[in-house]
Amino acid sequence: IIVTFKPEALFKVGVLKSFLEIIAEEGFPLLYLTLATPKLSKPISCFLVVDATDKTDAVMSLVSKLKKHQDVQNVEILKPLFNGLLVNTIFDFLTVADERSVIFRKTIYEAFLKTVREFFGTGGGALLYHIGGVIGRKAFENQNKIAGGELKKLLTVSEALFKASGFGEAKIIEVNIKSKQGKVKIKNNFECELFKNANEPSSHFVRGLWAGWFERLFGKEVKAIETRCIAKGDKYCEFEIH
């Protein structure tokens, strides 16, 4: 179900509560709900999924009652593409930290990373490292701007956006501005998960990303060495930067 709330609903207390009570009263289990990032003076889009098993005839009645909610502007039904497949297509684009973002499912990023390595051989790893470096430098500049140039905030923002992007859970465990050294611990590294049982460090893109990030922080060219890797049996990946 696609729901559009009126702009003034943004600062009203209890809007979502009273709205969801209607769904509960009609006996529809709520399976999923997400809201678009709200903007001042703009309608608020909401996408929700309810279990309508054996309740098909009651769906239109539910929609009718939802439309009567004082803070609702419009309600539409989004039908499955076919039985068992419902795709959220109501948002024109996705954003993270106010920037447009795209999603690569595992099928896609696995094809990219493995094809580069298979096609270029050992040079493929170097290429991915270089690409990661370029992205890491750009990421640092953007994140540093968000953090207002404050190192503590920068570390927090970088870790959060790395995780929000689906790359894994990063923890910057060492930053020494004077000696130009750093260390990053990563759980669930999306790149190395593709190469489990490789029995060797397997991160090139992510390793390059952090090399580029620290290069901007330290103001000098650095190298990132993977000292721990889930691809060789470690519990997490770890990069030493110097």
N, C-alpha and C positions, 0 to 999 in steps of 0.2 A: 504494500500500500504506500502510495506517495502522498505525503501530507505537506501542505504549505501553510505555515503559521503567519499571522499578520505581523508586521514589523514591531508593533507596540508590545507584542508578547515577550520580547527579549528581556525586558526588565520587570515583568510581572512574576510574582511568586506563586507557585503551585499550578502553573499552566500544564506542564507535562503530567503531573499527578492526576489532575482532574480528567485529562485526555485519556490516560491509560486506564483509568477507572471505568470508562465507557467500554473499553475492549474487554476488561475483566468481567464486567456485568453481563456482557453478551456471550460469555463463555468461550472466548477465543484465547488459547495459550499464545503468549508473545514469545517468539523464537529469536528475534533479532531486531535491533533498533540502532540507527545512526543518524546524526544530524550534520548538516553542512556547517562549516565555520560561519557563524553569524556576522553580519555586517550592519552597522548602524543604518536605520531607516530603510532597510531592505527586508523583503519577506524571507522567512527561514524555512529551508527545505528539510524534510525528514523522510527517511526511508525505513519502513518497518515490515517485518515478516510475521504473519500469524499462521497458526496451524488451522486450516479450514477443512481438515478431513471430516467427512460426513456432515459438513456445515455449509456446503456450497450455496444452498438456497438462502442462507442467512447472511451471506457476505454483503449483499446490496443493502440490507437493513442496517448492518453495522456501518457501512459507508454513509448512509443517510444520517445516522445519529452523530457520526463524527463531524459531518459538515455543519451540524447545528451548534457545535461548540463555539462559544463566543470569540475565541481567539484563532479559530481556523478560517483560512481564506479559501482553501480548495483541497479536495481529496480525490485521488485517482487510483485506479487499480492497475498494478503492473503484473501482468500474467507471466508465468514461466515460458521460456522459449519452447520447451516441450516438457513432457512429464519428467520431473526430477531435476530440472535445471532452471534455476532462477538467477539472473544476473542483474546486479545493480547498475543500471545505465542512466540514472536520473541526473547525475552530476556531470557537467560539461568537461571538467578536468579536476584533477586532484592537486592539493597543495600541501606542502610541508614548510613551516616557517615562512609563510607568505610567498613561497615560490612554487610555480607549477612543477609537479612531479609526475613520474611515470612508474608503473610497476612492471617488473620483469619476473614472471613466474619461473620456477626452477627449470622447467623444460627449456626456456629461452636462455637464461644466463648460463646454464650448463652447456648448451650448444655453443654459445659464444666462447666461453673460457676454454673448453676442451678442443674446439676447432682451431683456435689460434695456436694452441700448444702442439696439436697434431700436425697442422699444416706447416708451421715454421720450425718445428723441432725445438732444440734448446733455445733458438732465437725467439721462440714464441713467449717463453718466460720473460726474457729481457724486454720484449715489446709490451707485455702486460705490466711489467714493473714501471716502464716509462710512462705508459698511459695513466697508471695509478698515481705516479708522481705529479703529473700535470693536474689531475683532479684534486689531489691532496693540497697542492698549492692554492688552487682556486677555493677549495673548501675552507682553508685557513683564513683567507682574506674575508670571505663572507661571514664566517663564524666570529672572527675577531671584531668585525663591524657590529654584529649582534651583541657581543659582549662588551662593547664600548672600550675595547683595548685593555680590559682588566684580566689579568692572567687567570685568576681563580674562576671567574665567570666563564672565560674561554674554555677551560678544561671541562667544566660542567656542560656547557653547550655542545662541545665537540663529542663528548661521550653520549649525550642524549640523542643528538641527531644521527650519530652512527647507528645507534640501536633502533631509532625510529625509522631509519631507511632500510632496516632488515638485514644489515651487514653482519650483525652479531652484537655481543655485549662487550664493549671496550672499557677498560680501566687504565687510565694513564697513571702508572704507579711511580714513575720517576721523571722529574724535569729539573735539570741542572743547567740554568742559563749560563753560568760562569764557565763550566767545563764543556758545554754544548753536548750534553748527553741526555738520553731519555730512554724510557722503557714502557712498553704497552702490553697489557695482558688482554687477550680476547677469548671469550667463550663463544662457542657455536659459530665460529668463523664460516660464513657461507661458502667461501671459496674452497677451503680445505676439506669441508665436509664432502665435497665431490671426489676427493682423492684418498679417502680412508683406506688403510692397508697398503698405502704406497711405500711405507717404511722410510720416508724421507720428508724433510720440510717441503711443503708444497704451495706455499703462498707466494704469489708474485704480484698480483694486482693489489691486494690489500696491503701487502708489505710496502709496495711502492707508494700507495696512498699515504701511509703514515710517514714515509721518508719525505715526501713532498710537504706534508703538513709541518713536520719538524724543521724542514729546510727554511720555511718562511719564519717560523718562530725563532730559530737561532740566527738567521741571516747569513747562513753559509751552507754549502753543499754537504749533505750527510749521506750515510749509508744505513740501511735497515737490515739487520741480520735476524733471521728467525731461529731462536734458540730452543723453542718448544713448539710442537705442532701436533694437532689431533690426527693428522694423516700418518704420523709415525707412532701413534699410540699414547701420546700425552693427553692429559685431561683438558688442556687448553693450549692456545697458541700464544707465543710471547715473542716480541720483537725488541731487540736492543738497538738503539739509534745513537750513532756517534760519527 
